[in-house]
Amino acid sequence: MYKQPVRQPGASSGTRCAIYTRKSHEEGLEQEFNSLDAQREACEAYITSQRHEGWEILPGYYDDGGISGATMDRPALQRLLADIAAGRIDVVVVYKVDRLTRALADFARIVDIFDAAKVSFVSVTQAFNTTTSMGRLTLNVLLSFAQFEREVTAERIRDKIAASKKKGMWMGGNLPLGYDSEDRKLVINNTEAETVRHIFRRYVELGSVARLRDELEAEGIVSKIRISAKGLKKGGAPFTRGALYHLLKNEIYRGKITHKGTSYPGEHLPVVDQNLWNEVQAQLTENRVERRSGNRIKSSNLLTGLLFDGAGHRLTPSHSNKKGQRYRYYVSRTLISGPREARDRGRRLPARGIETLVTDRLYRYFGDEAAILGTGAADIRDLASQQQFLGKIRHLRESWSKLELAKIRQILLLLIDRVEVFEDHVDIRIDRNALPMVDREGGPIRKEKGVGKAADIEILHIPAKLKRTGMEMRMLVDGATARDSAQKPDRSLVRLLAQAKMFQERALQNETCTIGQLAKEAGVSDSYFTRILRLNYLAPDIVRAILTGAQPPELTARKLVSASRLPLLWQDQLRLFSVI
């Protein structure tokens, strides 16, 4: 029934037998006497019956519980094969052939390993001899039936899952944020459900998954914490863009169960109402169309085609990537393709700085109703029409911070003839005749460019000086004009400062508590609690800039929270966050 193995020098004179057992499912493994024990007992009895042949049981256990026979990635099987390769085993004993594998291809690989090590193979319930061609044929037939049985079982499971999902039943897997599992059914977790609704609402307001991710990370909102059957903790990490896209498109949250692209009414209750769901899906679709058409990429550079230096040379968009971070610039053509001697006169402006300067000034311009009535509304004679026109401008100003980049880009193209950057100031040339068309749906995107006639142009003057730092030019704007005094502060940054104060108060009121206890009480991680607590030691100038909205564009909530080390010296903090 087995072939005599080639014995290594110094090895035992007996035939060393290793018992391999396997069970596909974990169910029942917790019992005192389970399927693995039953298999081993049968194999031990068989080896005992062959004691007169010199068979002896090796003390090691090769048990794979809860692992399918369709894979070779099994810990005990890999240990068995390693011991075979090391010459420690003469015979492998199993209860049935399919305990070793259920795939013909895998079995062929295992047999090659057995043959190379001169190891025999025995199944105690199926009599065959692997040393003969007939024995191998018998074994292959048995394995073919085992593979067929596995495939039929898999088809039955798939059919059962499909039928169950059509009835709206949740079939397991990772629990989605917002739900717990009770009796294998989804039950709403009220605390997490409110977090899910907050994510949906904020996406509608922000219109961007990237901005939503940054805000959630700044607020300390993390993914669902899951504990595996082995007690391993998973989740509790900041959301990635991919995870947020999956969450926003997950139909479980509207009370549906999906199967192969089709949705069915679920047995569980929805977390978000249908109206909010529809708004989110519409926004996702709109963003997807913009990405495919290229509009979103083009609109990210707000001043493309509008920006010129004092000599009338156009500045074009450019970018660089450093350590995975993308930096945008507006660059003079001479720096790209001009002669070497002309490059010293070229401009290289950080895109966000000049874009913020222009959009902030335009925002202030919308608030100057006297100037607007003297320009764009000059042809509007009756009082009622003037008030209607001003109402549209007020609405535009109020919604300015919520507008998509593509819409802001459209407004800039319509209103601005060109933006000219000089050594000591920036001029924004506004087309007087275009202002009444700002709120008109489907209005012209842009007339033919060129300097307009003096009578048609309103110049918005911004005192500013260019300062060269390395290869780029930075703009130092006079304090009074750097930002509009009425500009709204960044809510995510202000929220971080408020959270820092709250964490500090908790720490002072509970002096005996550890950071871990305080973080758990606040519902955040230890690391996040510590990082937010440090913000209480920010330089007063940084706090003042955040509260007034005067911080540099580069100072985002994500950057503030992710700063691994906050310098103790205020001057070092100012340099770190570019607050000058």
C-alpha positions in Angstrom: 0.0 0.0 0.0 3.0 2.2 0.2 6.5 2.2 -1.3 9.5 1.7 1.0 11.1 5.1 1.5 14.8 5.8 1.2 16.0 6.1 4.7 18.4 8.9 5.6 21.6 8.0 7.5 21.0 7.9 11.3 17.2 7.9 10.9 14.9 5.7 12.9 14.3 2.2 11.5 10.5 2.6 11.7 8.2 4.2 9.1 7.4 7.7 10.2 3.8 8.5 9.6 2.3 12.0 9.6 -1.5 12.5 10.0 -3.1 15.4 8.1 -6.6 16.5 8.9 -8.8 19.3 7.5 -12.3 20.8 7.9 -13.7 23.4 5.5 -15.8 25.3 8.0 -15.1 26.6 11.5 -18.6 25.6 12.7 -18.2 22.9 15.4 -14.5 23.3 15.9 -15.2 24.7 19.4 -16.6 21.3 20.5 -14.4 19.1 22.7 -14.5 16.3 20.1 -14.8 17.7 16.6 -14.3 16.5 13.0 -10.6 17.0 13.1 -10.4 14.7 16.2 -12.5 12.1 14.5 -10.3 12.1 11.4 -7.1 11.8 13.5 -8.6 9.0 15.6 -9.4 7.0 12.5 -5.9 7.6 11.1 -4.2 6.6 14.4 -6.2 3.3 14.4 -5.1 2.5 10.9 -1.4 3.2 11.7 -1.7 1.1 14.8 -3.0 -1.8 12.6 0.2 -1.5 10.6 2.5 -1.6 13.6 3.9 -5.0 12.6 5.2 -3.2 9.4 7.2 -0.8 11.6 4.7 2.1 11.3 4.9 4.7 14.0 2.9 7.9 14.6 4.8 11.2 14.6 3.9 13.4 17.5 3.3 16.6 15.4 -0.3 17.7 14.5 -1.1 18.9 11.0 -4.6 20.3 11.4 -6.3 22.9 9.2 -9.6 23.9 10.7 -12.0 26.2 8.8 -9.9 26.3 5.5 -11.2 25.2 2.1 -9.5 22.4 0.2 -9.6 24.5 -2.9 -6.5 26.4 -1.9 -2.9 25.4 -1.1 -2.5 28.3 1.2 -3.1 26.3 4.4 -0.7 26.7 7.4 -0.7 23.0 8.4 -0.3 21.8 4.8 2.6 24.1 4.3 4.3 22.8 7.5 3.6 19.2 6.3 5.2 19.9 2.9 8.2 21.6 4.6 8.8 18.6 6.9 8.5 16.3 3.9 11.2 18.3 2.0 13.4 18.1 5.1 13.2 14.3 5.2 11.3 14.0 8.5 8.3 12.0 7.1 7.9 8.7 5.3 4.1 8.3 4.9 1.3 10.8 4.9 -2.0 9.4 6.2 -5.4 11.1 5.6 -9.0 10.1 6.3 -10.1 10.7 2.7 -8.3 12.0 -0.4 -10.4 15.2 -0.5 -9.0 16.2 3.0 -5.6 16.8 1.3 -7.0 18.7 -1.7 -10.1 19.1 -3.9 -8.3 20.3 -7.0 -6.6 18.1 -9.5 -4.0 20.7 -10.4 -3.0 21.1 -6.7 -2.9 17.3 -6.2 -0.5 17.0 -9.2 1.8 19.5 -7.5 1.6 17.6 -4.1 2.3 14.2 -5.7 5.4 15.7 -7.4 6.6 16.8 -3.9 5.8 13.4 -2.5 7.7 11.6 -5.3 10.8 13.9 -5.0 11.0 13.0 -1.3 10.2 9.3 -1.7 7.1 9.7 0.5 4.0 7.5 0.2 0.4 8.5 0.6 -2.4 6.6 2.3 -6.2 7.2 2.6 -7.6 5.0 5.4 -11.2 4.9 3.9 -10.2 4.4 0.2 -7.9 1.5 -0.7 -5.4 2.2 -3.4 -1.7 2.1 -4.0 0.0 5.2 -5.4 3.0 3.2 -6.5 1.1 1.7 -9.5 -0.5 3.3 -12.6 -3.9 1.8 -11.7 -3.6 3.3 -8.2 -2.8 6.7 -9.6 -5.8 6.4 -12.0 -8.1 5.5 -9.1 -6.8 8.4 -7.1 -7.3 10.8 -10.1 -10.9 9.6 -10.5 -11.6 10.1 -6.8 -10.2 13.6 -7.0 -12.2 14.4 -10.1 -15.3 13.5 -8.2 -14.1 15.6 -5.2 -13.6 18.6 -7.5 -17.0 18.0 -9.1 -18.6 17.9 -5.6 -16.8 21.2 -4.7 -18.0 22.9 -7.8 -21.6 21.7 -7.4 -21.5 22.8 -3.8 -20.2 26.3 -4.8 -23.0 26.6 -7.4 -25.6 25.7 -4.7 -24.2 28.3 -2.4 -24.2 31.0 -5.1 -27.8 30.1 -5.9 -28.8 30.3 -2.3 -27.1 33.7 -1.9 -28.8 35.0 -5.0 -32.2 33.8 -3.8 -31.7 35.2 -0.3 -30.6 38.6 -1.7 -33.6 38.8 -3.9 -35.7 38.5 -0.7 -33.7 41.4 0.8 -31.6 39.3 3.2 -28.2 40.5 4.2 -25.7 37.6 3.6 -22.9 38.7 5.8 -19.5 40.1 5.2 -18.0 43.3 6.6 -20.6 45.2 8.6 -21.2 48.6 7.0 -20.8 51.8 9.1 -24.2 52.6 10.6 -25.3 49.0 11.3 -24.8 46.2 13.8 -25.6 42.5 13.3 -28.2 40.8 15.4 -29.4 37.3 14.6 -27.7 37.7 11.2 -29.8 40.8 10.4 -28.7 44.4 10.0 -29.9 46.6 12.8 -29.2 50.4 12.8 -26.5 51.7 15.2 -27.9 55.2 15.9 -24.5 56.8 16.7 -22.9 55.5 13.5 -26.0 56.2 11.5 -25.8 59.8 12.3 -22.2 59.8 11.2 -23.2 58.3 7.8 -25.9 61.0 7.4 -23.4 63.6 8.2 -21.0 62.3 5.5 -23.8 62.2 3.0 -24.9 65.8 3.8 -21.4 67.2 3.8 -20.7 65.6 0.4 -23.7 67.4 -1.0 -22.5 70.7 0.5 -18.8 70.3 -0.5 -19.3 68.5 -3.9 -15.9 66.9 -3.6 -14.8 63.6 -2.2 -11.3 64.9 -1.7 -12.5 67.9 0.3 -14.8 65.6 2.3 -12.0 63.2 3.1 -9.8 66.1 4.4 -12.7 67.5 6.6 -13.5 64.1 8.0 -9.9 63.4 8.9 -9.7 66.9 10.5 -12.8 66.0 12.6 -11.4 62.7 13.7 -14.2 60.7 12.0 -12.8 57.2 11.1 -14.1 54.0 9.6 -16.1 51.3 11.5 -14.1 49.4 14.1 -14.5 45.6 13.6 -13.4 42.7 15.8 -12.7 39.5 14.0 -13.5 36.0 15.3 -9.9 35.7 16.3 -10.1 38.9 18.3 -8.1 41.0 15.9 -9.1 44.7 15.6 -9.6 46.1 12.2 -10.8 49.5 10.9 -10.8 52.7 12.9 -8.6 54.4 10.3 -9.2 57.7 8.5 -11.4 57.4 5.4 -9.7 57.1 2.0 -11.2 58.5 -1.2 -12.0 54.9 -2.4 -13.8 54.1 0.9 -15.8 57.2 0.7 -16.9 56.5 -2.9 -17.9 53.0 -1.8 -19.9 54.4 1.2 -21.7 57.1 -0.9 -22.7 54.5 -3.5 -23.6 51.7 -1.1 -27.4 51.0 -1.6 -27.6 49.4 1.8 -28.0 52.9 3.2 -31.2 53.4 1.4 -32.6 50.1 2.5 -31.7 48.0 -0.5 -29.7 44.8 -1.1 -27.8 44.5 -4.4 -26.9 41.4 -6.4 -25.1 41.5 -9.7 -26.1 45.1 -10.3 -29.8 44.7 -9.4 -31.3 46.2 -6.3 -33.9 44.6 -4.1 -35.9 45.9 -1.1 -34.0 44.9 2.0 -35.2 43.6 5.3 -33.3 46.3 7.1 -34.2 49.9 7.7 -32.6 52.7 5.6 -30.1 55.1 7.2 -30.5 58.0 4.7 -33.8 59.2 3.1 -34.4 58.9 -0.6 -34.1 62.7 -1.3 -30.6 62.8 0.3 -29.6 59.7 -1.6 -30.8 61.2 -4.9 -28.8 64.4 -4.2 -25.6 62.5 -3.5 -26.0 60.2 -6.6 -26.7 63.3 -8.8 -23.5 65.0 -7.5 -21.5 61.8 -8.1 -22.8 61.6 -11.6 -22.1 65.2 -12.3 -18.5 64.9 -11.1 -18.0 61.8 -13.1 -19.2 63.5 -16.3 -16.8 66.4 -15.6 -13.9 64.1 -15.1 -14.6 62.3 -18.3 -15.1 65.5 -20.3 -12.0 67.1 -18.9 -13.9 70.1 -17.5 -12.8 69.5 -14.0 -9.1 69.3 -15.0 -9.3 72.5 -17.0 -11.3 74.4 -14.3 -8.7 73.6 -11.6 -6.5 76.3 -13.1 -8.9 79.2 -12.7 -6.9 81.9 -14.5 -5.9 79.9 -17.6 -5.8 82.4 -20.6 -6.4 85.4 -18.3 -3.1 86.0 -16.6 -0.4 88.2 -18.1 2.8 89.9 -16.8 3.4 93.7 -17.1 5.0 93.3 -20.5 1.9 91.6 -21.9 3.4 88.1 -21.9 0.9 85.3 -21.1 1.4 83.1 -18.0 0.4 79.5 -18.6 -0.4 76.8 -16.1 2.3 74.3 -15.0 2.8 71.9 -12.2 5.4 69.8 -10.4 5.2 66.8 -8.2 7.3 66.5 -5.0 7.0 63.5 -2.7 3.6 62.7 -4.1 2.3 66.2 -3.7 1.1 68.2 -6.7 2.1 71.9 -6.8 0.5 74.2 -9.4 2.1 77.4 -10.9 1.5 80.0 -13.6 4.7 80.4 -15.6 5.9 82.8 -18.2 6.4 81.3 -21.6 10.0 82.5 -21.6 10.8 80.2 -18.7 9.5 77.2 -20.7 10.7 77.9 -24.3 12.4 81.3 -24.3 16.1 82.1 -24.7 18.3 81.7 -21.7 19.0 85.4 -21.4 15.3 86.1 -21.2 14.5 83.6 -18.4 15.6 85.9 -15.6 12.7 88.2 -16.4 10.2 85.4 -16.3 7.5 84.9 -13.7 6.7 81.7 -11.8 3.7 82.3 -9.5 2.2 79.8 -7.1 -1.3 79.2 -8.6 -3.3 79.1 -5.3 -1.8 82.4 -4.2 -2.7 84.4 -7.3 -6.0 82.7 -7.7 -7.0 83.5 -4.1 -5.9 87.1 -4.6 -8.1 87.5 -7.7 -11.2 85.7 -6.4 -11.1 87.5 -3.0 -10.9 90.8 -4.8 -13.8 89.9 -7.0 -15.7 88.8 -3.9 -15.2 92.3 -2.4 -16.2 93.9 -5.7 -19.6 92.1 -5.6 -20.2 93.7 -2.2 -19.6 97.2 -3.5 -23.1 97.9 -4.8 -22.4 101.5 -5.6 -19.6 100.5 -7.9 -21.7 97.9 -9.5 -24.6 100.3 -10.2 -22.1 102.6 -11.7 -20.8 100.0 -14.1 -22.7 96.9 -15.0 -26.1 98.3 -14.2 -25.6 101.6 -16.0 -28.0 100.6 -18.8 -30.7 99.4 -16.2 -32.9 102.5 -15.9 -35.9 101.6 -13.7 -35.5 101.0 -9.9 -37.2 97.6 -9.9 -34.8 96.2 -12.5 -31.9 97.6 -10.6 -33.0 96.0 -7.3 -33.5 92.7 -9.1 -30.1 92.9 -10.6 -28.5 93.7 -7.2 -30.4 90.8 -5.6 -28.7 88.4 -8.1 -25.3 89.8 -7.2 -26.0 89.5 -3.5 -27.1 85.9 -4.0 -23.9 85.2 -6.0 -21.7 86.7 -3.2 -23.5 84.7 -0.5 -23.0 81.4 -2.4 -19.4 82.3 -3.6 -17.7 80.0 -1.1 -19.9 77.0 -2.1 -19.5 77.3 -5.9 -17.7 74.6 -7.8 -14.4 75.5 -9.4 -16.0 75.0 -12.9 -18.7 77.6 -12.1 -16.1 80.1 -10.7 -14.0 79.5 -13.8 -17.0 80.3 -15.9 -17.7 83.5 -14.0 -14.1 84.6 -14.3 -14.0 84.0 -18.0 -17.2 86.0 -18.5 -16.2 89.0 -16.3 -12.5 89.3 -16.5 -10.8 90.7 -19.6 -7.3 89.9 -18.2 -5.3 90.0 -15.0 -2.0 91.8 -15.2 0.9 91.2 -12.8 3.3 94.0 -12.3 6.3 94.4 -9.9 4.3 96.3 -7.3 0.6 95.7 -8.1 -1.9 93.5 -9.8 -4.7 94.9 -12.0 -7.9 92.9 -12.7 -9.6 94.3 -15.8 -13.4 93.8 -15.4 -15.6 93.9 -18.5 -18.4 96.4 -17.6 -20.8 95.0 -20.1 -20.5 91.4 -18.9 -21.7 91.9 -15.3 -25.5 91.7 -16.1 -24.9 88.3 -17.7 -23.3 86.7 -14.7 -26.5 85.0 -13.4 -27.8 84.2 -16.8 -28.1 80.4 -17.3 -26.5 79.3 -20.6 -24.9 82.7 -21.1 -21.8 83.0 -23.2 -18.7 81.5 -21.7 -16.2 83.9 -23.0 -16.0 86.5 -25.8 -12.9 86.8 -27.9 -10.0 87.8 -25.7 -8.0 91.0 -25.9 -7.7 94.3 -24.2 -11.1 95.9 -24.1 -11.8 99.6 -24.8 -11.1 101.9 -22.0 -14.7 102.9 -21.7 -15.8 99.3 -21.2 -13.2 98.3 -18.6 -13.2 98.7 -14.8 -9.8 98.1 -13.3 -9.6 96.6 -9.8 -6.2 97.6 -8.4 -4.4 95.5 -5.8 -1.1 96.8 -4.3 1.3 93.9 -4.2 5.0 93.3 -4.5 6.7 90.3 -6.0 9.5 88.7 -4.0 11.7 86.0 -5.5 12.3 82.9 -3.3 14.5 80.5 -5.1 13.1 79.8 -8.6 9.6 81.2 -7.9 8.0 84.5 -7.3 5.8 85.0 -4.2 3.4 87.9 -3.8 3.4 90.0 -0.7 0.1 91.8 -0.5 -0.5 94.9 1.7 -2.4 93.8 4.8 -5.5 95.8 4.1 -6.0 94.2 0.7 -4.5 90.7 1.3 -7.9 89.4 2.1 -11.4 90.7 2.5 -12.0 91.6 6.1 -15.4 90.0 5.8 -14.2 86.8 4.3 -15.6 83.8 6.0 -13.0 81.7 8.0 -12.3 78.1 7.1 -14.9 76.2 9.1 -12.8 73.0 9.4 -9.9 75.0 10.8 -12.0 76.8 13.3 -13.7 73.6 14.3 -10.2 72.1 15.1 -9.4 75.0 17.4 -12.7 74.6 19.2 -12.1 70.9 19.5 -8.7 71.6 21.0 -10.2 73.8 23.7 -12.8 71.2 24.5 -10.1 68.4 24.8 -8.0 70.7 27.0 -11.0 71.3 29.3 -11.6 67.6 29.6 -8.0 66.9 30.4 -8.0 69.6 33.1 -11.2 68.4 34.6 -10.0 64.8 34.7 -6.4 65.1 35.8 -6.2 61.4 36.9 -7.3 60.1 33.5 -4.8 58.9 30.9 -4.7 60.1 27.3 -6.2 56.7 26.3 -9.2 57.1 28.7 -9.8 60.7 27.6 -9.6 59.7 23.9 -12.0 56.8 24.4 -14.5 59.1 26.2 -14.2 61.6 23.3 -14.7 58.8 20.7 -11.4 59.3 18.9 -8.1 57.5 18.7 -5.2 58.3 21.2 -3.1 59.7 18.4 -5.8 62.1 17.2 -6.6 63.3 20.7 -2.9 64.1 21.3 -2.5 65.9 17.9 -5.6 68.0 18.6 -4.6 68.8 22.2 -1.3 70.3 20.9 -3.2 72.9 18.9 -3.7 74.8 22.2 -0.1 75.8 21.9 -0.3 77.4 18.5 1.2 80.8 18.0 -1.3 83.6 18.6 -0.7 84.9 15.1 -1.7 81.6 13.6 -4.9 81.4 15.7 -5.7 85.0 14.7 -5.2 84.2 11.0 -7.5 81.2 11.2 -10.2 83.0 13.1 -10.2 85.9 10.6 -9.8 83.7 7.5 -6.3 85.2 6.8 -4.3 82.0 6.9 -2.4 81.1 3.7 -4.2 78.8 1.2 -1.6 76.0 2.0 -2.7 75.9 5.6 -5.5 73.3 5.5 -7.2 71.3 8.3 -5.4 68.2 7.1 -2.0 69.8 7.2 -2.6 71.3 10.6 -3.6 67.9 12.1 -1.0 65.8 10.3 1.9 67.9 11.4 4.0 65.2 13.2 5.9 67.7 15.4 4.6 71.1 16.4 7.6 73.3 17.2 7.7 74.9 20.6 8.9 78.3 19.4 6.1 80.4 17.8 8.5 81.7 15.2 9.2 78.2 14.0 5.5 77.5 13.9 5.0 80.6 11.7 7.6 79.3 9.3 6.2 75.8 9.3 2.7 76.9 8.3 3.8 79.8 6.1 2.1 82.4 8.2 4.2 85.6 7.6 
